[in-house]
Amino acid sequence: MAQIKITQVRSVIGRPEKHRRIIEALGIRHNQTSVIHNDTPQIRGMTFKVRHLVTVEEVK
């Protein structure tokens, strides 16, 4: 299964609670941190909701 690397590039300070919870659910703890997840529709949906706070890259 393909994997994606998700990196937080903007802070969650001043963002809605829903966005903070999505970032936390993705496993991102601090700004400029990266996590690797399997490319599933659930993960893609979460990244779509916070697309202004993260960058997504494919991992080979």
C-alpha positions as CSV (number, residue, x, y, z in Angstrom):
1,M,0.0,0.0,0.0
2,A,1.2,3.5,-0.8
3,Q,2.3,5.8,2.0
4,I,2.2,9.5,2.4
5,K,4.3,11.9,4.5
6,I,2.3,14.6,6.3
7,T,4.2,17.7,7.6
8,Q,2.7,20.5,9.6
9,V,3.7,23.8,8.2
10,R,1.5,26.2,10.0
11,S,0.6,26.6,13.7
12,V,-2.8,25.5,15.2
13,I,-2.9,28.5,17.5
14,G,-6.1,30.4,16.9
15,R,-7.6,27.6,14.7
16,P,-10.9,26.0,15.4
17,E,-11.0,23.1,17.9
18,K,-11.9,20.7,15.1
19,H,-8.7,21.5,13.2
20,R,-6.6,21.0,16.4
21,R,-8.2,17.6,17.0
22,I,-7.6,16.5,13.4
23,I,-3.9,17.4,13.7
24,E,-3.7,15.5,17.0
25,A,-5.4,12.5,15.4
26,L,-2.9,12.4,12.6
27,G,-0.2,12.1,15.3
28,I,1.5,15.5,14.7
29,R,2.6,17.0,18.0
30,H,4.6,20.1,17.0
31,N,5.0,22.5,14.1
32,Q,7.4,21.4,11.4
33,T,7.0,17.7,12.4
34,S,6.3,14.9,9.9
35,V,4.5,11.6,10.2
36,I,4.0,8.8,7.7
37,H,0.6,7.1,7.2
38,N,-0.8,4.6,4.8
39,D,-2.7,6.3,2.0
40,T,-6.3,5.6,3.0
41,P,-9.5,7.6,2.3
42,Q,-9.8,8.4,6.0
43,I,-6.3,9.9,6.2
44,R,-6.8,11.8,2.9
45,G,-10.1,13.2,4.2
46,M,-8.4,14.4,7.4
47,T,-5.6,16.0,5.4
48,F,-8.1,17.7,3.1
49,K,-9.8,19.3,6.1
50,V,-6.5,20.9,7.3
51,R,-4.9,21.3,3.9
52,H,-4.0,24.9,4.8
53,L,-1.9,23.7,7.8
54,V,-0.1,20.7,6.3
55,T,1.8,19.5,3.2
56,V,1.4,16.0,1.8
57,E,4.0,14.1,-0.1
58,E,4.1,10.5,-1.5
59,V,6.7,8.2,0.0
60,K,8.3,5.6,-2.1
